[in-house]
Amino acid sequence: MTDAQEPTAAYLLSESLQAEGHTVGRETWLGSGCFVLTVQVTGPAQIWISDADARLDYPPAEHTGWTAFYHSHGLDTEEDAPEVYRSTDTDCAADTAKLVQAVNAFVAAATA
């Protein structure tokens, strides 16, 4: 990213999660063209995060809320995706802060 480029919502989220000590990755959801950021929990377990339309790379001003689901095997299966966080908050910075808090709490409970 150059100085002239505005950071994407995904970039801001990734930076916020990494600042909290989380290992963050990026995946294409089952080859569908839907994108998620992943947060490593334990072993293969991950939290998958995107907006409601499975987008990541958009300007923060276009933010429509984050969704986050827990995948205990790191795979996207219907029986293995409890919701960690869901929002329709259009304030990207505020929503990102709330999501990071939810991820922190979930990971702390899962690793306790």
C-alpha positions as CSV (number, residue, x, y, z in Angstrom):
1,M,0.0,0.0,0.0
2,T,1.4,3.4,-1.0
3,D,0.9,6.6,1.1
4,A,-1.7,7.8,-1.5
5,Q,-3.9,4.7,-1.1
6,E,-6.6,4.5,1.6
7,P,-6.3,1.4,3.7
8,T,-9.1,-1.1,3.1
9,A,-11.4,-2.3,5.9
10,A,-9.5,-5.7,5.8
11,Y,-6.2,-4.0,6.3
12,L,-7.4,-2.0,9.3
13,L,-9.0,-5.1,10.8
14,S,-5.8,-7.2,10.2
15,E,-3.6,-4.5,11.8
16,S,-6.0,-4.3,14.8
17,L,-6.0,-8.1,15.3
18,Q,-2.2,-8.4,14.9
19,A,-1.7,-5.6,17.4
20,E,-3.6,-7.8,19.9
21,G,-1.2,-10.7,19.2
22,H,-3.4,-12.7,16.9
23,T,-2.1,-14.6,13.9
24,V,-4.1,-13.4,11.0
25,G,-4.4,-15.1,7.5
26,R,-6.5,-14.6,4.4
27,E,-8.5,-17.3,2.6
28,T,-10.9,-17.7,-0.3
29,W,-13.9,-19.5,1.1
30,L,-14.2,-22.8,-0.7
31,G,-13.1,-21.4,-4.0
32,S,-16.3,-19.3,-4.3
33,G,-14.6,-15.9,-4.6
34,C,-15.7,-15.1,-1.1
35,F,-12.9,-13.8,1.1
36,V,-12.3,-14.1,4.8
37,L,-9.6,-13.1,7.3
38,T,-8.7,-15.9,9.6
39,V,-7.6,-15.7,13.2
40,Q,-5.8,-18.8,14.5
41,V,-7.3,-20.1,17.8
42,T,-5.7,-23.4,18.7
43,G,-4.5,-26.2,16.4
44,P,-6.5,-26.1,13.2
45,A,-9.3,-24.0,14.8
46,Q,-9.9,-20.6,13.3
47,I,-12.3,-17.7,13.4
48,W,-13.3,-16.6,9.9
49,I,-14.2,-12.9,9.4
50,S,-15.7,-11.0,6.6
51,D,-18.6,-8.6,5.9
52,A,-22.1,-10.0,5.3
53,D,-21.3,-10.3,1.6
54,A,-18.0,-12.1,2.2
55,R,-16.0,-9.0,1.1
56,L,-12.9,-7.6,2.6
57,D,-11.1,-5.1,0.3
58,Y,-13.4,-2.1,0.3
59,P,-13.0,1.4,1.6
60,P,-13.9,1.8,5.3
61,A,-16.6,4.3,4.3
62,E,-18.5,1.4,2.6
63,H,-18.5,-0.8,5.7
64,T,-21.7,-2.6,6.4
65,G,-20.7,-4.6,9.5
66,W,-18.5,-7.6,10.3
67,T,-19.4,-11.3,10.7
68,A,-17.2,-13.8,12.4
69,F,-17.7,-17.6,12.8
70,Y,-15.7,-20.2,14.6
71,H,-14.5,-23.3,12.7
72,S,-13.0,-25.9,15.0
73,H,-11.4,-27.8,12.2
74,G,-10.3,-24.7,10.1
75,L,-12.9,-25.8,7.5
76,D,-16.2,-24.3,6.5
77,T,-18.8,-26.9,7.4
78,E,-22.4,-26.2,8.3
79,E,-22.3,-28.1,11.7
80,D,-19.0,-26.4,12.6
81,A,-19.6,-22.6,12.5
82,P,-21.0,-21.0,15.6
83,E,-21.3,-17.3,15.4
84,V,-18.7,-15.3,17.3
85,Y,-19.8,-11.8,16.2
86,R,-22.3,-10.1,13.9
87,S,-22.9,-6.5,13.3
88,T,-24.6,-4.0,10.9
89,D,-22.6,-1.1,12.3
90,T,-21.5,1.1,9.4
91,D,-18.7,2.8,11.5
92,C,-15.8,0.7,10.4
93,A,-13.4,1.9,13.2
94,A,-16.0,1.3,16.0
95,D,-17.2,-2.0,14.6
96,T,-13.6,-3.2,14.2
97,A,-12.9,-2.4,17.8
98,K,-16.0,-4.3,19.0
99,L,-15.1,-7.3,16.8
100,V,-11.5,-7.3,18.1
101,Q,-12.9,-7.4,21.7
102,A,-15.2,-10.3,20.8
103,V,-12.3,-12.2,19.2
104,N,-10.1,-11.6,22.2
105,A,-12.8,-12.9,24.6
106,F,-13.6,-15.9,22.4
107,V,-9.9,-16.9,22.0
108,A,-9.3,-16.4,25.8
109,A,-12.2,-18.7,26.7
110,A,-11.2,-21.3,24.0
111,T,-7.6,-21.4,25.2
112,A,-8.3,-21.3,29.0
